[in-house]
Amino acid sequence: MSETSTVEGRDSKSGRFLSGCKPGPGRKVGSRNQLASDFVRDLASAWQQHGIQALDDCATKEPATFCKIIASLLPRHVDLNLSSVDVSEFAQRFATAIELLGNAEAPIPRRPLKVINGR
């Protein structure tokens, strides 16, 4: 026999499945996610009971921890590439949107926009 003889559709040397072999029954649907599902359900239940009070307590008694919680909810990296934005066109569209929505007039800028790198 060769070194790659099939034992239940696997390579005897590496243990990998060989192509063309029939797959087994596998794991029951959803069994891998059961722990995560249970945790999220229990977390939601605890939030319903203690949510706002827990946040209030944390904010007043442990403000540093409260700030860490807020920071953990924000994305770690934000890539803002604004080089392709035409500021004057954006301002015009914004003013038009405000008019169409019937909101108060757009605030008048207090100082002109600063041009960076000749853009």
C-alpha contacts under 8 A as a table, 3 or more apart, distances in Angstrom:
res1	aa1	res2	aa2	distance
1	M	5	S	6.56
2	S	5	S	5.65
3	E	12	S	6.86
3	E	13	K	6.66
4	T	11	D	5.20
4	T	12	S	5.67
4	T	13	K	6.42
5	S	10	R	7.93
5	S	11	D	6.26
5	S	12	S	6.06
6	T	9	G	5.18
6	T	10	R	5.28
6	T	11	D	5.59
6	T	12	S	6.40
6	T	18	L	7.90
7	V	10	R	5.34
7	V	11	D	6.88
7	V	12	S	6.39
9	G	17	F	5.92
9	G	18	L	5.84
9	G	21	C	5.53
9	G	22	K	7.47
10	R	15	G	5.44
10	R	16	R	5.36
10	R	17	F	4.39
10	R	18	L	5.45
11	D	14	S	5.62
11	D	15	G	4.90
11	D	16	R	5.40
11	D	17	F	6.33
11	D	18	L	6.34
12	S	15	G	5.50
17	F	21	C	7.48
18	L	21	C	6.05
23	P	26	G	7.88
27	R	31	S	6.96
27	R	32	R	7.92
28	K	31	S	5.57
29	V	32	R	7.82
30	G	33	N	5.34
30	G	34	Q	6.30
31	S	34	Q	5.29
32	R	35	L	7.32
33	N	36	A	5.34
33	N	37	S	6.05
34	Q	37	S	5.07
34	Q	38	D	6.08
35	L	38	D	5.17
35	L	39	F	6.12
36	A	39	F	5.07
36	A	40	V	6.17
37	S	40	V	5.28
37	S	41	R	6.17
38	D	41	R	5.14
38	D	42	D	6.13
39	F	42	D	5.14
39	F	43	L	5.98
40	V	43	L	4.96
40	V	44	A	6.09
41	R	44	A	5.18
41	R	45	S	6.29
42	D	45	S	5.01
42	D	46	A	6.21
43	L	46	A	5.12
43	L	47	W	6.08
44	A	47	W	4.98
44	A	48	Q	6.20
45	S	48	Q	5.16
45	S	49	Q	6.50
46	A	49	Q	5.16
46	A	50	H	5.95
46	A	51	G	7.08
47	W	50	H	5.28
47	W	51	G	4.24
47	W	52	I	7.89
48	Q	51	G	5.88
50	H	53	Q	5.57
50	H	54	A	5.65
51	G	54	A	5.28
51	G	55	L	6.35
52	I	55	L	5.12
52	I	56	D	6.16
53	Q	56	D	5.03
53	Q	57	D	6.07
54	A	57	D	5.13
54	A	58	C	6.06
55	L	58	C	5.10
55	L	59	A	6.03
55	L	66	F	7.68
56	D	59	A	5.17
56	D	60	T	6.25
57	D	60	T	5.36
57	D	61	K	5.75
57	D	62	E	7.64
58	C	61	K	5.31
58	C	62	E	5.02
58	C	63	P	6.40
58	C	65	T	7.08
58	C	66	F	5.76
59	A	62	E	5.74
59	A	63	P	4.78
59	A	65	T	7.87
59	A	66	F	5.36
60	T	63	P	6.05
62	E	65	T	5.48
62	E	66	F	6.32
63	P	66	F	4.84
63	P	67	C	6.16
64	A	67	C	5.14
64	A	68	K	6.34
65	T	68	K	4.97
65	T	69	I	6.26
66	F	69	I	5.12
66	F	70	I	6.40
67	C	70	I	5.11
67	C	71	A	6.05
68	K	71	A	5.00
68	K	72	S	6.03
69	I	72	S	5.18
69	I	73	L	6.64
70	I	73	L	5.36
70	I	74	L	6.90
71	A	74	L	5.34
72	S	75	P	7.62
75	P	78	V	6.75
81	N	84	S	7.41
82	L	85	V	5.35
83	S	119	R	7.86
85	V	90	F	7.52
86	D	89	E	5.43
86	D	90	F	6.20
87	V	90	F	5.05
87	V	91	A	6.11
88	S	91	A	5.10
88	S	92	Q	6.22
89	E	92	Q	5.12
89	E	93	R	6.21
90	F	93	R	5.18
90	F	94	F	6.05
91	A	94	F	5.02
91	A	95	A	6.16
92	Q	95	A	5.17
92	Q	96	T	6.21
93	R	96	T	4.99
93	R	97	A	6.11
94	F	97	A	5.09
94	F	98	I	6.28
95	A	98	I	5.17
95	A	99	E	6.34
95	A	105	E	7.69
95	A	106	A	6.17
96	T	99	E	5.14
96	T	100	L	6.20
97	A	100	L	5.10
97	A	101	L	6.11
98	I	101	L	5.18
98	I	102	G	6.21
98	I	103	N	5.46
98	I	104	A	7.17
98	I	105	E	6.83
98	I	106	A	6.95
99	E	102	G	5.16
99	E	103	N	6.35
99	E	104	A	7.79
99	E	105	E	7.12
100	L	103	N	7.87
109	P	112	P	6.86
115	V	118	G	6.07
115	V	119	R	6.02
116	I	119	R	5.92
